[in-house]
């Protein structure tokens, strides 16, 4: 799955989808898709990512207490 970094606009490849949708995990492993060669995996905070369409990630992926006000 590809997402986009908010700050740079670079596309990133999500290496572990389970961590992405798990609200208990704040960080996921990604590979930046910039340049000609695939970059090394690196950790990235989920709240710094969004969908390539510009939409934010679902709150249920980011906040374990998303149903509580």
C-alpha positions in Angstrom: 0.0 0.0 0.0 1.3 3.5 -0.9 0.7 6.5 1.3 2.1 10.0 1.2 4.3 12.0 3.6 2.5 15.2 4.7 5.7 17.3 5.0 7.5 16.3 1.8 4.7 14.9 -0.5 6.9 11.8 -1.1 5.1 8.5 -1.7 6.0 5.8 0.9 5.4 2.0 0.7 3.9 0.5 3.9 5.8 -2.6 4.9 3.4 -3.8 7.6 -0.3 -3.3 6.9 -1.3 -4.7 10.3 0.7 -2.0 12.1 -0.9 0.6 9.9 -4.5 -0.3 10.9 -3.6 -1.1 14.6 -4.5 2.0 16.7 -2.1 0.8 19.5 0.9 1.4 17.1 2.0 5.0 16.6 4.8 4.1 14.3 5.0 1.9 11.2 7.8 0.8 8.9 7.9 2.4 5.5 10.1 2.7 2.4 10.3 6.1 0.7 9.6 5.8 -3.0 11.8 8.7 -4.1 14.8 8.3 -6.4 15.7 5.5 -8.7 16.5 2.8 -6.1 14.2 1.6 -3.4 15.2 3.2 -0.1 16.0 1.3 3.2 13.1 0.7 5.6 12.6 3.3 8.2 10.1 4.0 11.0 7.6 6.8 10.6 4.9 8.2 12.8 1.4 7.4 11.3 0.1 10.9 12.0 2.7 12.2 9.5 1.1 10.2 6.7 -2.0 10.5 4.5 -3.5 8.9 1.4 -2.1 10.0 -2.0 -5.6 11.6 -2.6 -4.9 14.0 0.2 -7.3 12.4 2.7 -6.2 11.8 6.3 -5.9 8.3 7.6 -9.0 7.1 9.4 -9.2 8.1 13.1 -9.7 4.4 14.1 -6.2 3.6 12.7 -4.6 6.4 14.8 -6.5 6.7 18.1 -7.4 3.7 20.3 -10.1 5.9 22.0 -11.6 7.2 18.8 -15.1 6.3 20.0 -14.8 8.1 23.3 -15.3 11.9 23.5 
